[in-house]
Amino acid sequence: MALVLKSEAFLDGGEIPRRCTCEGEDVSPPLAWEGLPEGTQSLVLIVDDPDAPDPAAPRMVWDHWILYNIPAALEGLPEGAASDRLPEGIGEGVNSWGRTGYGGPCPPTGRHRYFHRLYALDLCLPAELGNPGKDDLLLAMEDHILAHAELVGTYAKEVVRERV
């Protein structure tokens, strides 16, 4: 069985609910996974937006949430998995706002895609990583990825939708 990442809040390619965005409560969506390969020691979750700032002319990838050392025994994360409610041992990376924690979709213009990527690793990453940026985390994961899965959600702000 292949590694699968899903959410009860939205389908792959579907719209992320408003409550999970800057226009709502800005809570992380519930996520669930299955099909971890044998030998998985930990998981990494990276949520980013490659359409920033404008899907018609993207110039950067905006990182929304970075988690590492998610225990392999977990089968998912509940809605609103905030920093103070994460299971012990999970490390957090620094997002594009320069802080740890979840930052929901908040596109300045157009409909953006939000990639939720889950990686199964053959080790737990060293605690010395602290609060890494995405690039440092990806470097630390290199040669340790057993499998990965992807779930894509989309979002456009209400104001933007009215103009479209």
Beta strands, then each sheet from edge to edge (+ up, - down):
strand 1: 4-6
strand 2: 31-34
strand 3: 42-52
strand 4: 60-71
strand 5: 76-77
strand 6: 91-92
strand 7: 112-121
strand 8: 145-155
sheet 1: 1+ 2- 5+
sheet 2: 6+ 4- 3+ 7- 8+
end
